[in-house]
């Protein structure tokens, strides 16, 4: 039950971000890029909070690493927007998901 309470906000954030992207598909690429820049910032903040909760457990350093990678990826999105919107959306979302899921599997 404790793990569910920590993962629930991330799940709600994923659903809200996905719903926004689906509903706003006319100017899709630019708005998706902005949504995918905001989401990782919020996710990274949440990862830092979760890391503090998991300090005594093995693998908690990976959660901190995941938060840092996610924050860096978000900065890359902001710095390259809007010129590289076409390539950044899939690439950075995939990389963030890879690190996110890897850190959760270790714990």
N, CA, C and O atoms as a printed pandas DataFrame, in Angstrom:
     atom_number atom_name residue_name chain_id  residue_number  x_coord  y_coord  z_coord
0              1         N          UNK        A               1    0.824   -1.199    0.000
1              2        CA          UNK        A               1    0.000    0.000    0.000
2              3         C          UNK        A               1    0.862    1.255    0.000
3              4         O          UNK        A               1    0.508    2.242   -0.645
4              5         N          UNK        A               2    1.988    1.238    0.711
5              6        CA          UNK        A               2    2.867    2.403    0.751
6              7         C          UNK        A               2    3.434    2.759   -0.615
7              8         O          UNK        A               2    3.540    3.937   -0.958
8              9         N          UNK        A               3    3.804    1.731   -1.407
9             10        CA          UNK        A               3    4.323    1.974   -2.747
10            11         C          UNK        A               3    3.276    2.580   -3.656
11            12         O          UNK        A               3    3.587    3.416   -4.504
12            13         N          UNK        A               4    2.037    2.158   -3.481
13            14        CA          UNK        A               4    0.944    2.694   -4.294
14            15         C          UNK        A               4    0.765    4.186   -4.045
15            16         O          UNK        A               4    0.543    4.953   -4.981
16            17         N          UNK        A               5    0.859    4.593   -2.796
17            18        CA          UNK        A               5    0.689    6.009   -2.478
18            19         C          UNK        A               5    1.784    6.872   -3.092
19            20         O          UNK        A               5    1.543    8.033   -3.421
20            21         N          UNK        A               6    2.992    6.315   -3.252
21            22        CA          UNK        A               6    4.078    7.064   -3.870
22            23         C          UNK        A               6    3.949    7.076   -5.389
23            24         O          UNK        A               6    4.318    8.061   -6.030
24            25         N          UNK        A               7    3.438    6.011   -5.968
25            26        CA          UNK        A               7    3.337    5.914   -7.423
26            27         C          UNK        A               7    2.067    6.546   -7.973
27            28         O          UNK        A               7    2.019    6.893   -9.154
28            29         N          UNK        A               8    1.046    6.703   -7.155
29            30        CA          UNK        A               8   -0.230    7.251   -7.609
30            31         C          UNK        A               8   -0.103    8.653   -8.198
31            32         O          UNK        A               8   -0.669    8.899   -9.264
32            33         N          UNK        A               9    0.613    9.591   -7.558
33            34        CA          UNK        A               9    0.737   10.921   -8.164
34            35         C          UNK        A               9    1.407   10.903   -9.539
35            36         O          UNK        A               9    1.002   11.649  -10.429
36            37         N          UNK        A              10    2.429   10.058   -9.723
37            38        CA          UNK        A              10    3.086    9.946  -11.027
38            39         C          UNK        A              10    2.098    9.389  -12.055
39            40         O          UNK        A              10    2.060    9.856  -13.194
40            41         N          UNK        A              11    1.312    8.408  -11.665
41            42        CA          UNK        A              11    0.306    7.855  -12.574
42            43         C          UNK        A              11   -0.733    8.884  -12.980
43            44         O          UNK        A              11   -1.116    8.965  -14.147
44            45         N          UNK        A              12   -1.190    9.671  -12.011
45            46        CA          UNK        A              12   -2.165   10.725  -12.309
46            47         C          UNK        A              12   -1.546   11.765  -13.241
47            48         O          UNK        A              12   -2.204   12.242  -14.165
48            49         N          UNK        A              13   -0.292   12.114  -13.002
49            50        CA          UNK        A              13    0.403   13.064  -13.856
50            51         C          UNK        A              13    0.549   12.525  -15.280
51            52         O          UNK        A              13    0.383   13.269  -16.247
52            53         N          UNK        A              14    0.859   11.234  -15.409
53            54        CA          UNK        A              14    0.964   10.603  -16.731
54            55         C          UNK        A              14   -0.374   10.649  -17.462
55            56         O          UNK        A              14   -0.421   10.971  -18.650
56            57         N          UNK        A              15   -1.443   10.334  -16.773
57            58        CA          UNK        A              15   -2.774   10.344  -17.387
58            59         C          UNK        A              15   -3.156   11.761  -17.802
59            60         O          UNK        A              15   -3.683   11.963  -18.896
60            61         N          UNK        A              16   -2.896   12.738  -16.944
61            62        CA          UNK        A              16   -3.238   14.132  -17.268
62            63         C          UNK        A              16   -2.425   14.625  -18.467
63            64         O          UNK        A              16   -2.968   15.275  -19.360
64            65         N          UNK        A              17   -1.137   14.321  -18.487
65            66        CA          UNK        A              17   -0.293   14.745  -19.602
66            67         C          UNK        A              17   -0.722   14.059  -20.894
67            68         O          UNK        A              17   -0.819   14.699  -21.941
68            69         N          UNK        A              18   -0.976   12.767  -20.819
69            70        CA          UNK        A              18   -1.432   12.036  -22.002
70            71         C          UNK        A              18   -2.769   12.545  -22.509
71            72         O          UNK        A              18   -2.967   12.667  -23.717
72            73         N          UNK        A              19   -3.685   12.841  -21.604
73            74        CA          UNK        A              19   -4.992   13.374  -21.989
74            75         C          UNK        A              19   -4.865   14.721  -22.659
75            76         O          UNK        A              19   -5.550   14.992  -23.645
76            77         N          UNK        A              20   -3.998   15.572  -22.136
77            78        CA          UNK        A              20   -3.775   16.878  -22.747
78            79         C          UNK        A              20   -3.218   16.727  -24.161
79            80         O          UNK        A              20   -3.664   17.406  -25.086
80            81         N          UNK        A              21   -2.254   15.841  -24.320
81            82        CA          UNK        A              21   -1.645   15.635  -25.630
82            83         C          UNK        A              21   -2.680   15.112  -26.625
83            84         O          UNK        A              21   -2.691   15.535  -27.781
84            85         N          UNK        A              22   -3.543   14.204  -26.195
85            86        CA          UNK        A              22   -4.572   13.667  -27.090
86            87         C          UNK        A              22   -5.610   14.715  -27.475
87            88         O          UNK        A              22   -6.061   14.745  -28.620
88            89         N          UNK        A              23   -5.991   15.572  -26.538
89            90        CA          UNK        A              23   -7.037   16.557  -26.802
90            91         C          UNK        A              23   -6.529   17.730  -27.643
91            92         O          UNK        A              23   -7.312   18.339  -28.372
92            93         N          UNK        A              24   -5.260   18.056  -27.559
93            94        CA          UNK        A              24   -4.722   19.230  -28.231
94            95         C          UNK        A              24   -3.833   18.812  -29.396
95            96         O          UNK        A              24   -2.641   19.121  -29.414
96            97         N          UNK        A              25   -4.413   18.106  -30.372
97            98        CA          UNK        A              25   -3.579   17.573  -31.447
98            99         C          UNK        A              25   -3.463   18.478  -32.660
99           100         O          UNK        A              25   -2.683   18.169  -33.560
100          101         N          UNK        A              26   -4.206   19.591  -32.732
101          102        CA          UNK        A              26   -4.090   20.496  -33.884
102          103         C          UNK        A              26   -2.705   21.151  -33.932
103          104         O          UNK        A              26   -1.982   20.970  -34.912
104          105         N          UNK        A              27   -2.328   21.891  -32.917
105          106        CA          UNK        A              27   -0.948   22.404  -32.901
106          107         C          UNK        A              27   -0.045   21.421  -32.154
107          108         O          UNK        A              27    0.767   21.815  -31.317
108          109         N          UNK        A              28   -0.203   20.164  -32.467
109          110        CA          UNK        A              28    0.309   19.061  -31.657
110          111         C          UNK        A              28    1.781   19.133  -31.315
111          112         O          UNK        A              28    2.139   19.015  -30.143
112          113         N          UNK        A              29    2.622   19.317  -32.267
113          114        CA          UNK        A              29    4.046   19.157  -32.003
114          115         C          UNK        A              29    4.582   20.152  -30.991
115          116         O          UNK        A              29    5.315   19.768  -30.079
116          117         N          UNK        A              30    4.233   21.412  -31.134
117          118        CA          UNK        A              30    4.741   22.408  -30.185
118          119         C          UNK        A              30    4.141   22.213  -28.800
119          120         O          UNK        A              30    4.846   22.299  -27.795
120          121         N          UNK        A              31    2.849   21.953  -28.749
121          122        CA          UNK        A              31    2.223   21.766  -27.436
122          123         C          UNK        A              31    2.680   20.463  -26.783
123          124         O          UNK        A              31    2.819   20.405  -25.561
124          125         N          UNK        A              32    2.913   19.429  -27.570
125          126        CA          UNK        A              32    3.421   18.179  -27.004
126          127         C          UNK        A              32    4.824   18.370  -26.452
127          128         O          UNK        A              32    5.175   17.818  -25.409
128          129         N          UNK        A              33    5.619   19.154  -27.162
129          130        CA          UNK        A              33    6.979   19.398  -26.680
130          131         C          UNK        A              33    6.956   20.151  -25.353
131          132         O          UNK        A              33    7.724   19.834  -24.444
132          133         N          UNK        A              34    6.088   21.134  -25.240
133          134        CA          UNK        A              34    5.977   21.871  -23.971
134          135         C          UNK        A              34    5.471   20.950  -22.863
135          136         O          UNK        A              34    5.986   20.977  -21.745
136          137         N          UNK        A              35    4.454   20.127  -23.179
137          138        CA          UNK        A              35    3.942   19.184  -22.179
138          139         C          UNK        A              35    5.032   18.212  -21.743
139          140         O          UNK        A              35    5.135   17.874  -20.564
140          141         N          UNK        A              36    5.844   17.763  -22.699
141          142        CA          UNK        A              36    6.919   16.834  -22.371
142          143         C          UNK        A              36    8.113   17.531  -21.730
143          144         O          UNK        A              36    9.044   16.860  -21.282
144          145         N          UNK        A              37    8.109   18.838  -21.676
145          146        CA          UNK        A              37    9.139   19.552  -20.924
146          147         C          UNK        A              37    8.667   19.801  -19.495
147          148         O          UNK        A              37    9.465   19.772  -18.558
148          149         N          UNK        A              38    7.383   20.043  -19.335
149          150        CA          UNK        A              38    6.831   20.282  -17.993
150          151         C          UNK        A              38    6.760   18.982  -17.201
151          152         O          UNK        A              38    7.117   18.950  -16.023
152          153         N          UNK        A              39    6.305   17.922  -17.836
153          154        CA          UNK        A              39    6.166   16.631  -17.154
154          155         C          UNK        A              39    7.472   16.157  -16.514
155          156         O          UNK        A              39    7.460   15.795  -15.338
156          157         N          UNK        A              40    8.602   16.141  -17.238
157          158        CA          UNK        A              40    9.828   15.661  -16.595
158          159         C          UNK        A              40   10.290   16.529  -15.423
159          160         O          UNK        A              40   10.881   16.019  -14.471
160          161         N          UNK        A              41   10.025   17.831  -15.488
161          162        CA          UNK        A              41   10.394   18.683  -14.350
162          163         C          UNK        A              41    9.626   18.243  -13.111
163          164         O          UNK        A              41   10.204   18.080  -12.037
164          165         N          UNK        A              42    8.324   18.054  -13.269
165          166        CA          UNK        A              42    7.500   17.605  -12.137
166          167         C          UNK        A              42    7.892   16.201  -11.686
167          168         O          UNK        A              42    7.921   15.906  -10.492
168          169         N          UNK        A              43    8.193   15.340  -12.658
169          170        CA          UNK        A              43    8.607   13.978  -12.311
170          171         C          UNK        A              43    9.933   13.986  -11.560
171          172         O          UNK        A              43   10.101   13.235  -10.599
172          173         N          UNK        A              44   10.871   14.821  -11.982
173          174        CA          UNK        A              44   12.170   14.887  -11.306
174          175         C          UNK        A              44   12.010   15.369   -9.868
175          176         O          UNK        A              44   12.639   14.829   -8.957
176          177         N          UNK        A              45   11.182   16.367   -9.663
177          178        CA          UNK        A              45   10.922   16.850   -8.298
178          179         C          UNK        A              45   10.354   15.716   -7.458
179          180         O          UNK        A              45   10.757   15.519   -6.311
180          181         N          UNK        A              46    9.414   14.970   -8.037
181          182        CA          UNK        A              46    8.812   13.848   -7.307
182          183         C          UNK        A              46    9.849   12.770   -7.015
183          184         O          UNK        A              46    9.833   12.182   -5.933
184          185         N          UNK        A              47   10.752   12.498   -7.959
185          186        CA          UNK        A              47   11.798   11.499   -7.744
186          187         C          UNK        A              47   12.703   11.909   -6.584
187          188         O          UNK        A              47   13.126   11.056   -5.804
188          189         N          UNK        A              48   13.003   13.196   -6.460
189          190        CA          UNK        A              48   13.828   13.663   -5.349
190          191         C          UNK        A              48   13.111   13.449   -4.015
191          192         O          UNK        A              48   13.740   13.078   -3.024
192          193         N          UNK        A              49   11.806   13.680   -3.990
193          194        CA          UNK        A              49   11.020   13.459   -2.769
194          195         C          UNK        A              49   10.991   11.967   -2.421
195          196         O          UNK        A              49   11.175   11.584   -1.266
196          197         N          UNK        A              50   10.757   11.133   -3.440
197          198        CA          UNK        A              50   10.718    9.677   -3.225
198          199         C          UNK        A              50   12.072    9.184   -2.743
199          200         O          UNK        A              50   12.139    8.309   -1.880
200          201         N          UNK        A              51   13.149    9.731   -3.284
201          202        CA          UNK        A              51   14.495    9.312   -2.894
202          203         C          UNK        A              51   14.725    9.559   -1.403
203          204         O          UNK        A              51   15.340    8.736   -0.726
204          205         N          UNK        A              52   14.237   10.676   -0.898
205          206        CA          UNK        A              52   14.373   10.958    0.533
206          207         C          UNK        A              52   13.638    9.916    1.366
207          208         O          UNK        A              52   14.104    9.530    2.438
208          209         N          UNK        A              53   12.500    9.466    0.876
209          210        CA          UNK        A              53   11.716    8.440    1.588
210          211         C          UNK        A              53   12.424    7.088    1.548
211          212         O          UNK        A              53   12.305    6.294    2.482
212          213         N          UNK        A              54   13.161    6.824    0.466
213          214        CA          UNK        A              54   13.781    5.514    0.267
214          215         C          UNK        A              54   15.251    5.456    0.674
215          216         O          UNK        A              54   15.927    4.472    0.375
216          217         N          UNK        A              55   15.757    6.474    1.343
217          218        CA          UNK        A              55   17.176    6.522    1.716
218          219         C          UNK        A              55   17.714    5.236    2.333
219          220         O          UNK        A              55   18.810    4.812    1.968
220          221         N          UNK        A              56   16.991    4.595    3.255
221          222        CA          UNK        A              56   17.584    3.414    3.881
222          223         C          UNK        A              56   17.600    2.164    2.989
223          224         O          UNK        A              56   18.198    1.159    3.372
224          225         N          UNK        A              57   16.973    2.198    1.835
225          226        CA          UNK        A              57   16.845    1.002    1.004
226          227         C          UNK        A              57   17.919    0.930   -0.072
227          228         O          UNK        A              57   18.431    1.944   -0.545
228          229         N          UNK        A              58   18.241   -0.306   -0.442
229          230        CA          UNK        A              58   19.189   -0.575   -1.512
230          231         C          UNK        A              58   18.629   -0.033   -2.826
231          232         O          UNK        A              58   17.444   -0.201   -3.111
232          233         N          UNK        A              59   19.457    0.603   -3.608
233          234        CA          UNK        A              59   19.037    1.112   -4.903
234          235         C          UNK        A              59   18.439    2.507   -4.878
235          236         O          UNK        A              59   18.012    3.012   -5.916
236          237         N          UNK        A              60   18.399    3.135   -3.718
237          238        CA          UNK        A              60   17.801    4.474   -3.654
238          239         C          UNK        A              60   18.634    5.497   -4.418
239          240         O          UNK        A              60   18.113    6.528   -4.844
240          241         N          UNK        A              61   19.914    5.221   -4.592
241          242        CA          UNK        A              61   20.768    6.112   -5.379
242          243         C          UNK        A              61   20.335    6.165   -6.837
243          244         O          UNK        A              61   20.503    7.186   -7.505
244          245         N          UNK        A              62   19.772    5.053   -7.333
245          246        CA          UNK        A              62   19.287    5.040   -8.711
246          247         C          UNK        A              62   18.090    5.963   -8.888
247          248         O          UNK        A              62   17.900    6.528   -9.964
248          249         N          UNK        A              63   17.290    6.119   -7.857
249          250        CA          UNK        A              63   16.152    7.038   -7.934
250          251         C          UNK        A              63   16.679    8.467   -8.053
251          252         O          UNK        A              63   16.143    9.265   -8.821
252          253         N          UNK        A              64   17.729    8.789   -7.295
253          254        CA          UNK        A              64   18.352   10.106   -7.397
254          255         C          UNK        A              64   18.955   10.298   -8.790
255          256         O          UNK        A              64   18.817   11.367   -9.384
256          257         N          UNK        A              65   19.616    9.277   -9.303
257          258        CA          UNK        A              65   20.187    9.324  -10.644
258          259         C          UNK        A              65   19.089    9.544  -11.680
259          260         O          UNK        A              65   19.248   10.347  -12.599
260          261         N          UNK        A              66   17.981    8.832  -11.529
261          262        CA          UNK        A              66   16.837    8.979  -12.430
262          263         C          UNK        A              66   16.301   10.405  -12.401
263          264         O          UNK        A              66   16.000   10.976  -13.448
264          265         N          UNK        A              67   16.183   10.977  -11.217
265          266        CA          UNK        A              67   15.705   12.351  -11.094
266          267         C          UNK        A              67   16.631   13.336  -11.782
267          268         O          UNK        A              67   16.171   14.270  -12.438
268          269         N          UNK        A              68   17.934   13.134  -11.638
269          270        CA          UNK        A              68   18.899   14.016  -12.292
270          271         C          UNK        A              68   18.847   13.891  -13.808
271          272         O          UNK        A              68   18.862   14.900  -14.514
272          273         N          UNK        A              69   18.787   12.666  -14.315
273          274        CA          UNK        A              69   18.694   12.454  -15.762
274          275         C          UNK        A              69   17.415   13.074  -16.306
275          276         O          UNK        A              69   17.431   13.713  -17.358
276          277         N          UNK        A              70   16.313   12.890  -15.599
277          278        CA          UNK        A              70   15.035   13.453  -16.031
278          279         C          UNK        A              70   15.098   14.973  -16.061
279          280         O          UNK        A              70   14.578   15.593  -16.989
280          281         N          UNK        A              71   15.720   15.576  -15.070
281          282        CA          UNK        A              71   15.852   17.032  -15.032
282          283         C          UNK        A              71   16.726   17.534  -16.185
283          284         O          UNK        A              71   16.414   18.555  -16.798
284          285         N          UNK        A              72   17.800   16.835  -16.479
285          286        CA          UNK        A              72   18.672   17.209  -17.599
286          287         C          UNK        A              72   17.916   17.088  -18.923
287          288         O          UNK        A              72   18.022   17.961  -19.784
288          289         N          UNK        A              73   17.158   16.011  -19.081
289          290        CA          UNK        A              73   16.385   15.843  -20.313
290          291         C          UNK        A              73   15.357   16.954  -20.485
291          292         O          UNK        A              73   15.123   17.415  -21.602
292          293         N          UNK        A              74   14.757   17.375  -19.416
293          294        CA          UNK        A              74   13.806   18.467  -19.479
294          295         C          UNK        A              74   14.496   19.762  -19.892
295          296         O          UNK        A              74   13.951   20.535  -20.680
296          297         N          UNK        A              75   15.687   19.999  -19.365
297          298        CA          UNK        A              75   16.452   21.194  -19.747
298          299         C          UNK        A              75   16.797   21.157  -21.238
299          300         O          UNK        A              75   16.753   22.188  -21.909
300          301         N          UNK        A              76   17.135   19.987  -21.751
301          302        CA          UNK        A              76   17.437   19.842  -23.177
302          303         C          UNK        A              76   16.204   20.185  -24.020
303          304         O          UNK        A              76   16.319   20.849  -25.050
304          305         N          UNK        A              77   15.046   19.737  -23.586
305          306        CA          UNK        A              77   13.813   20.048  -24.314
306          307         C          UNK        A              77   13.605   21.560  -24.350
307          308         O          UNK        A              77   13.341   22.123  -25.413
308          309         N          UNK        A              78   13.721   22.213  -23.211
309          310        CA          UNK        A              78   13.505   23.673  -23.147
310          311         C          UNK        A              78   14.500   24.420  -24.011
311          312         O          UNK        A              78   14.129   25.376  -24.691
312          313         N          UNK        A              79   15.762   24.004  -23.997
313          314        CA          UNK        A              79   16.803   24.730  -24.728
314          315         C          UNK        A              79   16.681   24.569  -26.238
315          316         O          UNK        A              79   17.102   25.455  -26.982
316          317         N          UNK        A              80   16.123   23.472  -26.703
317          318        CA          UNK        A              80   16.034   23.233  -28.150
318          319         C          UNK        A              80   14.661   23.536  -28.728
319          320         O          UNK        A              80   14.459   23.393  -29.934
320          321         N          UNK        A              81   13.713   23.952  -27.894
321          322        CA          UNK        A              81   12.366   24.232  -28.373
322          323         C          UNK        A              81   12.342   25.565  -29.091
323          324         O          UNK        A              81   13.020   26.477  -28.618
324          325         N          UNK        A              82   11.646   25.764  -30.159
325          326        CA          UNK        A              82   10.810   24.865  -30.941
326          327         C          UNK        A              82   11.528   24.236  -32.131
327          328         O          UNK        A              82   10.931   23.450  -32.867
328          329         N          UNK        A              83   12.801   24.574  -32.326
329          330        CA          UNK        A              83   13.488   24.147  -33.554
330          331         C          UNK        A              83   13.584   22.634  -33.723
331          332         O          UNK        A              83   13.527   22.139  -34.849
332          333         N          UNK        A              84   13.727   21.906  -32.649
333          334        CA          UNK        A              84   13.894   20.456  -32.782
334          335         C          UNK        A              84   12.706   19.684  -32.217
335          336         O          UNK        A              84   12.865   18.556  -31.751
336          337         N          UNK        A              85   11.531   20.279  -32.255
337          338        CA          UNK        A              85   10.348   19.635  -31.673
338          339         C          UNK        A              85   10.063   18.269  -32.278
339          340         O          UNK        A              85    9.630   17.355  -31.575
340          341         N          UNK        A              86   10.299   18.125  -33.563
341          342        CA          UNK        A              86    9.965   16.861  -34.231
342          343         C          UNK        A              86   10.769   15.685  -33.688
343          344         O          UNK        A              86   10.227   14.593  -33.512
344          345         N          UNK        A              87   12.038   15.895  -33.427
345          346        CA          UNK        A              87   12.857   14.768  -32.970
346          347         C          UNK        A              87   12.891   14.621  -31.457
347          348         O          UNK        A              87   13.091   13.520  -30.943
348          349         N          UNK        A              88   12.699   15.713  -30.749
349          350        CA          UNK        A              88   12.890   15.676  -29.302
350          351         C          UNK        A              88   11.764   14.929  -28.584
351          352         O          UNK        A              88   12.002   14.312  -27.546
352          353         N          UNK        A              89   10.572   14.975  -29.110
353          354        CA          UNK        A              89    9.425   14.389  -28.423
354          355         C          UNK        A              89    9.627   12.898  -28.175
355          356         O          UNK        A              89    9.583   12.457  -27.027
356          357         N          UNK        A              90    9.843   12.132  -29.206
357          358        CA          UNK        A              90    9.997   10.682  -29.055
358          359         C          UNK        A              90   11.290   10.283  -28.385
359          360         O          UNK        A              90   11.304    9.391  -27.537
360          361         N          UNK        A              91   12.363   10.926  -28.749
361          362        CA          UNK        A              91   13.672   10.562  -28.216
362          363         C          UNK        A              91   13.763   10.771  -26.711
363          364         O          UNK        A              91   14.135    9.857  -25.976
364          365         N          UNK        A              92   13.428   11.959  -26.257
365          366        CA          UNK        A              92   13.575   12.251  -24.834
366          367         C          UNK        A              92   12.541   11.541  -23.978
367          368         O          UNK        A              92   12.836   11.138  -22.852
368          369         N          UNK        A              93   11.349   11.386  -24.492
369          370        CA          UNK        A              93   10.352   10.633  -23.735
370          371         C          UNK        A              93   10.795    9.181  -23.579
371          372         O          UNK        A              93   10.619    8.593  -22.512
372          373         N          UNK        A              94   11.357    8.605  -24.616
373          374        CA          UNK        A              94   11.848    7.221  -24.548
374          375         C          UNK        A              94   12.999    7.058  -23.579
375          376         O          UNK        A              94   13.038    6.091  -22.819
376          377         N          UNK        A              95   13.942    7.996  -23.598
377          378        CA          UNK        A              95   15.083    7.929  -22.688
378          379         C          UNK        A              95   14.623    8.086  -21.240
379          380         O          UNK        A              95   15.070    7.355  -20.356
380          381         N          UNK        A              96   13.737    9.036  -21.009
381          382        CA          UNK        A              96   13.230    9.246  -19.644
382          383         C          UNK        A              96   12.503    8.009  -19.136
383          384         O          UNK        A              96   12.689    7.604  -17.988
384          385         N          UNK        A              97   11.681    7.413  -19.980
385          386        CA          UNK        A              97   10.948    6.202  -19.593
386          387         C          UNK        A              97   11.908    5.056  -19.291
387          388         O          UNK        A              97   11.697    4.306  -18.337
388          389         N          UNK        A              98   12.955    4.916  -20.092
389          390        CA          UNK        A              98   13.944    3.859  -19.879
390          391         C          UNK        A              98   14.597    3.989  -18.507
391          392         O          UNK        A              98   14.668    3.010  -17.763
392          393         N          UNK        A              99   15.073    5.182  -18.165
393          394        CA          UNK        A              99   15.707    5.375  -16.858
394          395         C          UNK        A              99   14.695    5.248  -15.726
395          396         O          UNK        A              99   15.009    4.705  -14.667
396          397         N          UNK        A             100   13.499    5.741  -15.947
397          398        CA          UNK        A             100   12.441    5.684  -14.940
398          399         C          UNK        A             100   12.123    4.234  -14.590
399          400         O          UNK        A             100   12.096    3.875  -13.412
400          401         N          UNK        A             101   11.887    3.415  -15.578
401          402        CA          UNK        A             101   11.525    2.023  -15.342
402          403         C          UNK        A             101   12.704    1.213  -14.806
403          404         O          UNK        A             101   12.511    0.306  -13.996
404          405         N          UNK        A             102   13.909    1.527  -15.245
405          406        CA          UNK        A             102   15.092    0.816  -14.753
406          407         C          UNK        A             102   15.279    1.034  -13.263
407          408         O          UNK        A             102   15.568    0.090  -12.527
408          409         N          UNK        A             103   15.116    2.276  -12.811
409          410        CA          UNK        A             103   15.298    2.547  -11.384
410          411         C          UNK        A             103   14.205    1.888  -10.557
411          412         O          UNK        A             103   14.467    1.482   -9.425
412          413         N          UNK        A             104   13.017    1.768  -11.070
413          414        CA          UNK        A             104   11.925    1.123  -10.323
414          415         C          UNK        A             104   12.090   -0.387  -10.263
415          416         O          UNK        A             104   11.660   -1.013   -9.294
416          417         N          UNK        A             105   12.695   -0.976  -11.260
417          418        CA          UNK        A             105   12.894   -2.432  -11.277
418          419         C          UNK        A             105   13.936   -2.851  -10.248
419          420         O          UNK        A             105   13.833   -3.930   -9.665
420          421         N          UNK        A             106   14.944   -2.001  -10.017
421          422        CA          UNK        A             106   16.001   -2.340   -9.068
422          423         C          UNK        A             106   15.485   -2.323   -7.640
423          424         O          UNK        A             106   15.879   -3.149   -6.817
424          425         N          UNK        A             107   14.587   -1.364   -7.349
425          426        CA          UNK        A             107   14.050   -1.270   -6.002
426          427         C          UNK        A             107   13.113   -2.429   -5.778
427          428         O          UNK        A             107   12.536   -2.556   -4.698
